[in-house]
């Protein structure tokens, strides 16, 4: 028998699966903002910790910082337990919350001025910075935090990332098999480039912020390639909505006891739901690429420690060798980072066209997407019955 409680539990199941957009009537005020509340509160309260670090000294600084951390964690836990019930905010409540958060770029610097008689931001200390840097920094910080939280909440990025990491940790056999398949071709492409003197010279002079930009560039290429390829995969997902298939899909969900007597018609996905499924596929693909990247980084660091002595590094670089705090050449760590980023990008692009990889690592994820769509079809039917 359909009931409102069953519908609510199924909606919570969608959230835990990282597919919250499958909830009918999914919107910013009714679903996204309530689930954003713990993270926004965490950011707002956490900004006060920075003021404590600037103003306080000695034991009092750590006591105040500890109090703020306790308040942040407590607020996160309390609000998270409230959000699990999937509350829906009224228009008035939504406006109040947005106005309060929008006021944070004003409240935080005012509190700093009261405590410290001046307003500064990281990277803008001293008398030489322009006056407009401070408000721009606070607006950008709270604005980016809001946008990032909204996107992560809308598409269930937290749940998807946790599920992907748990899958990699739990399925160690497949992870070893993944590395065994991925590392040899990656090393064939990158190994000899690691011993290029010109590259060591460049990496010796290139600072970490610029290396980070190169890594971000490779990551952007990986995301674009994955998005283009995985969009085709979404188009191939089949919705087999026969009763026996639907009953199997609903096992372990709040809809397990629903009686399904006849096939259901596939329900069309809107743009947001299609993007949610795309993100579901992309997260798993990117986590696998990250595993390969970490393995490549570890390999090149070990290889560098064995082969590249300080004398060899100095000869390749042709001058003074910059050393890291670990006591090894910084160029070696930067080279390892560069090749790890390139190797993970190359693996991600190539693996999506490899039939064997698709069968072993991609097919289970496609099955998860198909199950989500099958549960959604039953959920919509039950929801209609409960509303009747």
Buried (B, 14 or more C-beta within 10 A) or exposed (E): EBEEEBBBBBBBBBBEBBBBBBBEEBEBBBBBBBBBBBBBBBBBBBBBBBBBEBBBEEEEBEEBBEEBEEBBEEBBEEBEEEBEEBBEBEEEBBEEBBEEBEEBBEBBBEBBEEEEEEBBBEEBEEEEBEEEEBBBBBBEBBEEBBEEBBEBBBBBBBBBBBBBBEBBEEBEEBBEEBBEBBBEBBBEBBEEEBBEEEBBBBBBEBEEEEBEEBBEEBBEBBBEBBBEBBBEBBEEBEBEBEEEBBBEBBEEBBBEEBEBEEBBEBBEBEEBBBBBBBBBBBBBBBBBBBBBBEBBBEBBBEBBEEEBEEEBBBEBBEEEBBBEEEEBBBBBBBBBBBBBBBBBBBBBBBBBEBEEBBEBBBEEBBEBBBBBBBBBBBBBBBBEBBEE
